[in-house]
Amino acid sequence: MRISRKTLLMIILFAISAFTLAGKLLMPTQIQIIIQGETPTVVGQILSYTQVDVIMISISAVILGISVFYLLFSGFIETQRGTPTVESPDSLKIDARFALRLLDGDRRKVFSEIVESGGEIIQSELSIRTGFSKPKITRILDCLEKKGLIIRRSYGMTNRVLIKRDMRIGRLDEASNEKQLVKDEKR
């Protein structure tokens, strides 16, 4: 079992802070009360925590708490993040075919051009390949992006259009979905 650098650092911090905290709590500073005179006389000795002791105890407790929290819950946090999976090109094609069934007309044509180009294309290239105007391409890409099928990244004076790897269709309520369809039909 390999231990990550972060986990190793937290183990070291845990050990240092635990020993520091225990040492300061078990051995407070010894203060002597001395009466000055011809011969200094020690009147008494008190065990007390100085301001430096309190600051060291506080810092050690905070570091100890953080390291314990990390060590206890790091496995849970890592599983929540999930390990990135590498999708095969075949699974992307299957998802793209499914998405093409859901699209109609011009949207289907634009999306199929993106799929045929390997899942990535320049936005200005789409206008050339489909024969659509640039504003129409922009409107269609807006719709595809809202549905969660594509992502646009800035690329110089244009955009690079990428098929979203986890094509989850955006959740729109019925009313907003119908409004979008009416707007698209008017265009």
Backbone as CSV, one residue per row, in Angstrom:
resi,resn,N_x,N_y,N_z,CA_x,CA_y,CA_z,C_x,C_y,C_z
1,MET,0.850,-1.180,0.000,0.000,0.000,0.000,0.891,1.237,0.000
2,ARG,0.687,2.101,-0.993,1.460,3.330,-1.084,0.761,4.429,-0.316
3,ILE,1.550,5.237,0.347,1.018,6.372,1.088,1.360,7.631,0.298
4,SER,0.363,8.469,0.078,0.608,9.702,-0.669,1.430,10.667,0.172
5,ARG,2.015,11.637,-0.490,2.839,12.626,0.205,2.018,13.424,1.215
6,LYS,0.793,13.742,0.826,-0.067,14.513,1.720,-0.380,13.718,2.983
7,THR,-0.651,12.435,2.838,-0.936,11.594,3.996,0.302,11.451,4.878
8,LEU,1.462,11.284,4.263,2.701,11.188,5.027,2.964,12.486,5.793
9,LEU,2.735,13.624,5.166,2.895,14.916,5.832,1.942,15.026,7.022
10,MET,0.697,14.594,6.847,-0.275,14.653,7.943,0.112,13.722,9.097
11,ILE,0.704,12.574,8.798,1.155,11.663,9.853,2.289,12.306,10.653
12,ILE,3.229,12.936,9.954,4.339,13.614,10.635,3.818,14.773,11.484
13,LEU,2.906,15.590,10.923,2.328,16.694,11.693,1.571,16.189,12.916
14,PHE,0.866,15.074,12.741,0.137,14.475,13.858,1.091,14.109,14.985
15,ALA,2.175,13.434,14.650,3.124,12.982,15.666,3.778,14.166,16.384
16,ILE,4.233,15.143,15.610,4.901,16.305,16.217,3.946,17.072,17.121
17,SER,2.754,17.339,16.621,1.802,18.118,17.421,1.320,17.344,18.642
18,ALA,1.178,16.028,18.535,0.747,15.222,19.684,1.811,15.248,20.777
19,PHE,3.079,15.074,20.412,4.151,15.120,21.414,4.293,16.511,22.021
20,THR,4.187,17.545,21.199,4.286,18.913,21.715,3.147,19.215,22.678
21,LEU,1.939,18.850,22.299,0.780,19.100,23.151,0.901,18.330,24.473
22,ALA,1.247,17.066,24.393,1.383,16.258,25.613,2.497,16.797,26.507
23,GLY,3.616,17.167,25.901,4.733,17.690,26.680,4.387,18.980,27.393
24,LYS,3.701,19.891,26.713,3.344,21.168,27.329,2.253,20.998,28.386
25,LEU,1.320,20.093,28.156,0.262,19.889,29.148,0.780,19.192,30.408
26,LEU,1.700,18.257,30.240,2.205,17.503,31.389,3.308,18.231,32.157
27,MET,4.018,19.128,31.485,5.121,19.823,32.151,4.981,21.340,31.987
28,PRO,4.161,21.966,32.824,4.068,23.422,32.750,5.382,24.063,33.200
29,THR,5.534,25.319,32.887,6.755,26.035,33.238,6.831,26.250,34.754
30,GLN,8.027,26.050,35.296,8.236,26.222,36.728,8.644,27.677,36.972
31,ILE,7.897,28.346,37.838,8.173,29.733,38.161,8.607,29.790,39.626
32,GLN,9.744,30.443,39.878,10.250,30.582,41.243,9.989,32.004,41.733
33,ILE,9.548,32.109,42.954,9.349,33.413,43.574,10.571,33.670,44.451
34,ILE,11.311,34.713,44.112,12.570,35.017,44.804,12.452,36.397,45.443
35,ILE,12.875,36.515,46.693,12.928,37.806,47.381,14.373,38.283,47.304
36,GLN,14.535,39.455,46.723,15.867,40.028,46.576,16.334,40.620,47.895
37,GLY,17.525,40.520,48.124,18.150,41.084,49.329,19.622,40.779,49.286
38,GLU,20.263,40.809,50.506,21.683,40.478,50.537,21.911,39.072,50.011
39,THR,21.076,38.199,50.449,21.103,36.847,49.900,19.716,36.561,49.347
40,PRO,19.625,36.304,48.039,18.300,36.029,47.468,17.709,34.770,48.099
41,THR,16.428,34.875,48.448,15.753,33.771,49.102,14.613,33.293,48.205
42,VAL,14.537,31.995,47.993,13.448,31.408,47.209,12.303,31.172,48.162
43,VAL,11.193,31.879,47.908,10.034,31.773,48.772,9.175,30.584,48.360
44,GLY,9.030,30.380,47.040,8.183,29.285,46.605,8.351,28.996,45.124
45,GLN,7.810,27.901,44.716,7.831,27.518,43.311,6.404,27.209,42.872
46,ILE,6.078,27.727,41.687,4.731,27.517,41.152,4.869,26.890,39.767
47,LEU,4.037,25.931,39.485,3.959,25.379,38.134,2.803,26.097,37.438
48,SER,3.113,26.788,36.341,2.093,27.592,35.667,2.348,27.585,34.160
49,TYR,1.317,27.910,33.428,1.435,28.026,31.975,1.670,29.490,31.624
50,THR,2.735,29.745,30.888,3.021,31.107,30.441,2.269,31.366,29.146
51,GLN,2.355,32.586,28.650,1.695,32.922,27.384,2.270,32.103,26.239
52,VAL,3.561,31.886,26.258,4.201,31.063,25.218,3.666,29.638,25.281
53,ASP,3.501,29.100,26.498,2.949,27.756,26.647,1.537,27.677,26.076
54,VAL,0.719,28.660,26.387,-0.671,28.680,25.903,-0.708,28.761,24.384
55,ILE,0.152,29.579,23.785,0.198,29.695,22.327,0.641,28.364,21.707
56,MET,1.665,27.734,22.283,2.134,26.443,21.756,1.069,25.356,21.897
57,ILE,0.359,25.351,23.028,-0.717,24.379,23.229,-1.822,24.604,22.202
58,SER,-2.186,25.849,21.960,-3.252,26.166,21.001,-2.871,25.753,19.585
59,ILE,-1.666,26.115,19.164,-1.222,25.767,17.806,-1.127,24.251,17.653
60,SER,-0.582,23.575,18.653,-0.473,22.114,18.586,-1.844,21.456,18.521
61,ALA,-2.812,21.993,19.267,-4.163,21.426,19.257,-4.822,21.606,17.892
62,VAL,-4.645,22.766,17.273,-5.240,23.007,15.955,-4.609,22.080,14.920
63,ILE,-3.283,21.989,14.912,-2.604,21.111,13.947,-2.992,19.659,14.188
64,LEU,-3.089,19.261,15.443,-3.499,17.903,15.777,-4.915,17.623,15.266
65,GLY,-5.814,18.563,15.471,-7.190,18.396,15.003,-7.279,18.273,13.494
66,ILE,-6.565,19.124,12.782,-6.584,19.071,11.315,-6.008,17.752,10.811
67,SER,-4.882,17.345,11.382,-4.266,16.101,10.911,-5.127,14.881,11.238
68,VAL,-5.761,14.860,12.401,-6.645,13.739,12.747,-7.842,13.706,11.807
69,PHE,-8.426,14.870,11.554,-9.568,14.933,10.632,-9.177,14.409,9.257
70,TYR,-8.036,14.855,8.758,-7.595,14.397,7.441,-7.355,12.895,7.431
71,LEU,-6.647,12.402,8.441,-6.323,10.977,8.462,-7.567,10.109,8.605
72,LEU,-8.560,10.575,9.339,-9.785,9.791,9.502,-10.676,9.827,8.264
73,PHE,-10.749,10.994,7.622,-11.719,11.159,6.544,-11.109,11.261,5.151
74,SER,-9.809,11.076,4.998,-9.197,11.202,3.673,-9.710,10.118,2.721
75,GLY,-9.912,8.923,3.206,-10.451,7.868,2.345,-11.857,8.184,1.889
76,PHE,-12.663,8.727,2.779,-14.032,9.102,2.424,-14.034,10.238,1.410
77,ILE,-13.166,11.227,1.606,-13.096,12.372,0.693,-12.645,11.911,-0.689
78,GLU,-11.655,11.040,-0.752,-11.154,10.555,-2.037,-12.218,9.760,-2.794
79,THR,-13.013,8.957,-2.076,-14.046,8.196,-2.773,-15.178,9.100,-3.246
80,GLN,-15.420,10.205,-2.541,-16.452,11.145,-2.980,-16.035,11.860,-4.251
81,ARG,-14.755,12.184,-4.348,-14.262,12.840,-5.563,-14.351,11.892,-6.745
82,GLY,-14.113,10.648,-6.475,-14.170,9.649,-7.530,-12.893,9.662,-8.343
83,THR,-12.532,8.508,-8.793,-11.358,8.428,-9.636,-11.789,8.662,-11.070
84,PRO,-11.046,9.472,-11.794,-11.437,9.741,-13.161,-11.330,8.475,-14.006
85,THR,-12.348,8.232,-14.785,-12.346,7.061,-15.640,-11.998,7.474,-17.054
86,VAL,-11.269,6.639,-17.713,-10.913,6.908,-19.092,-11.954,6.220,-19.953
87,GLU,-12.659,7.046,-20.724,-13.710,6.474,-21.562,-13.108,6.034,-22.884
88,SER,-13.602,4.942,-23.363,-13.127,4.472,-24.657,-13.832,5.252,-25.757
89,PRO,-13.203,5.362,-26.908,-13.855,6.057,-28.019,-15.186,5.419,-28.410
90,ASP,-15.302,4.093,-28.187,-16.551,3.412,-28.521,-17.702,3.904,-27.654
91,SER,-17.441,4.120,-26.360,-18.512,4.589,-25.481,-18.935,5.996,-25.864
92,LEU,-17.980,6.828,-26.314,-18.318,8.172,-26.771,-19.194,8.102,-28.012
93,LYS,-18.890,7.167,-28.924,-19.700,7.023,-30.137,-21.111,6.570,-29.797
94,ILE,-21.222,5.658,-28.823,-22.549,5.178,-28.415,-23.365,6.324,-27.827
95,ASP,-22.732,7.121,-26.943,-23.415,8.278,-26.361,-23.798,9.286,-27.437
96,ALA,-22.910,9.494,-28.394,-23.186,10.457,-29.466,-24.342,9.969,-30.340
97,ARG,-24.381,8.668,-30.635,-25.502,8.140,-31.432,-26.826,8.319,-30.702
98,PHE,-26.802,8.088,-29.399,-28.006,8.275,-28.596,-28.433,9.742,-28.611
99,ALA,-27.469,10.652,-28.472,-27.783,12.082,-28.485,-28.315,12.507,-29.850
100,LEU,-27.782,11.928,-30.925,-28.264,12.271,-32.269,-29.727,11.885,-32.449
101,ARG,-30.159,10.805,-31.820,-31.566,10.402,-31.903,-32.485,11.428,-31.257
102,LEU,-31.974,12.108,-30.221,-32.786,13.086,-29.512,-32.857,14.430,-30.221
103,LEU,-31.944,14.663,-31.136,-31.896,15.954,-31.829,-32.629,15.868,-33.153
104,ASP,-33.028,17.033,-33.638,-33.719,17.074,-34.920,-33.133,18.161,-35.809
105,GLY,-33.308,18.028,-37.105,-32.976,19.046,-38.089,-31.557,19.585,-38.015
106,ASP,-31.489,20.909,-37.879,-30.210,21.607,-37.923,-29.315,21.235,-36.741
107,ARG,-29.916,21.037,-35.589,-29.120,20.656,-34.418,-28.434,19.318,-34.647
108,ARG,-29.179,18.386,-35.241,-28.619,17.071,-35.529,-27.456,17.187,-36.518
109,LYS,-27.624,18.039,-37.532,-26.581,18.207,-38.547,-25.308,18.784,-37.921
110,VAL,-25.454,19.801,-37.074,-24.300,20.429,-36.433,-23.625,19.437,-35.487
111,PHE,-24.426,18.740,-34.676,-23.860,17.793,-33.716,-23.168,16.640,-34.446
112,SER,-23.732,16.161,-35.547,-23.089,15.068,-36.289,-21.769,15.534,-36.900
113,GLU,-21.662,16.795,-37.289,-20.379,17.322,-37.794,-19.326,17.320,-36.692
114,ILE,-19.750,17.649,-35.475,-18.817,17.629,-34.347,-18.361,16.192,-34.077
115,VAL,-19.293,15.247,-34.126,-18.966,13.834,-33.899,-18.023,13.333,-34.985
116,GLU,-18.313,13.668,-36.242,-17.484,13.199,-37.353,-16.073,13.767,-37.303
117,SER,-15.908,14.929,-36.685,-14.571,15.529,-36.587,-13.795,14.980,-35.392
118,GLY,-14.307,13.945,-34.755,-13.598,13.319,-33.641,-13.959,13.889,-32.288
119,GLY,-15.059,14.643,-32.201,-15.506,15.185,-30.928,-14.963,16.557,-30.617
120,GLU,-14.243,17.158,-31.574,-13.653,18.474,-31.346,-13.540,19.200,-32.686
121,ILE,-14.006,20.438,-32.713,-13.956,21.212,-33.951,-13.947,22.701,-33.608
122,ILE,-13.425,23.501,-34.517,-13.438,24.957,-34.362,-14.806,25.468,-34.812
123,GLN,-15.364,26.441,-34.069,-16.720,26.923,-34.361,-16.818,27.498,-35.770
124,SER,-15.814,28.227,-36.235,-15.871,28.796,-37.591,-15.849,27.698,-38.651
125,GLU,-15.216,26.561,-38.350,-15.193,25.417,-39.264,-16.595,24.814,-39.417
126,LEU,-17.385,24.848,-38.352,-18.760,24.333,-38.424,-19.578,25.119,-39.440
127,SER,-19.391,26.417,-39.477,-20.126,27.253,-40.418,-19.786,26.868,-41.855
128,ILE,-18.526,26.563,-42.101,-18.094,26.171,-43.448,-18.646,24.800,-43.824
129,ARG,-18.553,23.834,-42.900,-18.988,22.462,-43.190,-20.499,22.333,-43.373
130,THR,-21.259,23.072,-42.563,-22.719,22.919,-42.630,-23.368,23.879,-43.615
131,GLY,-22.697,24.981,-43.905,-23.285,25.980,-44.786,-24.222,26.935,-44.056
132,PHE,-24.311,26.821,-42.740,-25.150,27.707,-41.947,-24.396,29.005,-41.666
133,SER,-25.154,30.054,-41.402,-24.527,31.327,-41.047,-23.917,31.229,-39.650
134,LYS,-22.981,32.126,-39.358,-22.323,32.102,-38.051,-23.307,32.369,-36.913
135,PRO,-24.260,33.321,-37.063,-25.241,33.503,-35.974,-26.103,32.260,-35.736
136,LYS,-26.458,31.559,-36.817,-27.266,30.352,-36.667,-26.473,29.260,-35.949
137,ILE,-25.202,29.122,-36.305,-24.341,28.154,-35.625,-24.258,28.493,-34.139
138,THR,-24.112,29.782,-33.820,-24.032,30.202,-32.418,-25.304,29.839,-31.662
139,ARG,-26.466,30.081,-32.265,-27.738,29.745,-31.612,-27.867,28.233,-31.403
140,ILE,-27.490,27.461,-32.397,-27.576,26.003,-32.275,-26.615,25.505,-31.194
141,LEU,-25.403,26.053,-31.159,-24.437,25.649,-30.143,-24.901,26.058,-28.746
142,ASP,-25.571,27.219,-28.641,-26.148,27.627,-27.360,-27.126,26.566,-26.866
143,CYS,-27.969,26.090,-27.768,-28.965,25.078,-27.415,-28.290,23.760,-27.009
144,LEU,-27.293,23.335,-27.776,-26.590,22.088,-27.465,-25.843,22.193,-26.138
145,GLU,-25.326,23.388,-25.856,-24.609,23.585,-24.593,-25.577,23.559,-23.416
146,LYS,-26.769,24.132,-23.590,-27.779,24.096,-22.526,-28.224,22.669,-22.239
147,LYS,-28.258,21.847,-23.264,-28.660,20.449,-23.078,-27.537,19.594,-22.509
148,GLY,-26.345,20.167,-22.384,-25.233,19.452,-21.786,-24.515,18.510,-22.734
149,LEU,-24.628,18.756,-24.025,-23.996,17.870,-24.999,-22.599,18.343,-25.398
150,ILE,-22.367,19.652,-25.355,-21.081,20.195,-25.791,-20.547,21.189,-24.766
151,ILE,-19.283,21.530,-24.964,-18.621,22.579,-24.187,-17.889,23.458,-25.187
152,ARG,-17.954,24.761,-24.992,-17.195,25.680,-25.844,-16.042,26.266,-25.039
153,ARG,-14.858,26.255,-25.628,-13.662,26.836,-25.016,-13.146,27.930,-25.946
154,SER,-12.725,29.037,-25.368,-12.187,30.136,-26.153,-10.931,29.675,-26.883
155,TYR,-10.836,30.037,-28.150,-9.712,29.628,-28.988,-9.407,30.761,-29.954
156,GLY,-8.585,31.714,-29.499,-8.275,32.881,-30.326,-9.513,33.738,-30.525
157,MET,-9.842,34.014,-31.784,-11.012,34.835,-32.102,-12.285,33.992,-32.262
158,THR,-12.178,32.715,-32.078,-13.326,31.828,-32.226,-13.404,30.917,-30.997
159,ASN,-14.187,29.869,-31.083,-14.315,28.896,-29.996,-13.962,27.519,-30.505
160,ARG,-13.488,26.703,-29.588,-13.295,25.294,-29.875,-14.487,24.573,-29.268
161,VAL,-15.167,23.780,-30.041,-16.363,23.071,-29.593,-15.982,21.626,-29.318
162,LEU,-16.279,21.163,-28.100,-15.937,19.803,-27.684,-17.201,19.081,-27.250
163,ILE,-17.262,17.802,-27.561,-18.369,16.993,-27.058,-18.108,16.749,-25.587
164,LYS,-19.108,16.982,-24.758,-18.976,16.758,-23.323,-18.889,15.261,-23.087
165,ARG,-17.890,14.835,-22.319,-17.635,13.406,-22.120,-18.746,12.699,-21.361
166,ASP,-19.419,13.384,-20.464,-20.528,12.757,-19.735,-21.816,13.463,-20.134
167,MET,-22.258,13.185,-21.330,-23.396,13.895,-21.910,-24.674,13.645,-21.126
168,ARG,-24.837,14.380,-20.067,-26.064,14.299,-19.294,-26.946,15.446,-19.737
169,ILE,-28.139,15.142,-20.156,-29.035,16.183,-20.636,-29.457,17.043,-19.469
170,GLY,-29.330,18.359,-19.661,-29.663,19.306,-18.597,-31.102,19.157,-18.158
171,ARG,-31.336,19.372,-16.876,-32.685,19.228,-16.339,-33.411,20.548,-16.468
172,LEU,-34.330,20.614,-17.396,-35.165,21.791,-17.567,-36.584,21.395,-17.215
173,ASP,-37.278,22.288,-16.569,-38.666,21.967,-16.287,-39.482,22.092,-17.574
174,GLU,-40.672,21.569,-17.573,-41.491,21.495,-18.782,-41.761,22.867,-19.392
175,ALA,-42.045,23.856,-18.551,-42.385,25.186,-19.066,-41.205,25.818,-19.800
176,SER,-40.018,25.765,-19.211,-38.863,26.374,-19.864,-38.466,25.585,-21.109
177,ASN,-38.685,24.277,-21.097,-38.389,23.453,-22.258,-39.307,23.824,-23.420
178,GLU,-40.602,24.018,-23.136,-41.545,24.402,-24.176,-41.230,25.789,-24.716
179,LYS,-40.862,26.730,-23.846,-40.489,28.077,-24.281,-39.294,28.022,-25.222
180,GLN,-38.317,27.184,-24.912,-37.130,27.058,-25.757,-37.500,26.509,-27.123
181,LEU,-38.400,25.513,-27.168,-38.816,24.941,-28.442,-39.551,25.974,-29.296
182,VAL,-40.400,26.801,-28.659,-41.120,27.837,-29.388,-40.144,28.865,-29.938
183,LYS,-39.154,29.279,-29.152,-38.151,30.231,-29.624,-37.380,29.655,-30.806
184,ASP,-36.996,28.378,-30.723,-36.220,27.744,-31.795,-37.034,27.639,-33.075
185,GLU,-38.323,27.360,-32.959,-39.172,27.244,-34.140,-39.353,28.592,-34.839
186,LYS,-39.391,29.686,-34.070,-39.560,31.026,-34.650,-38.319,31.442,-35.418
187,ARG,-37.165,30.949,-35.050,-35.920,31.309,-35.718,-35.907,30.628,-37.027
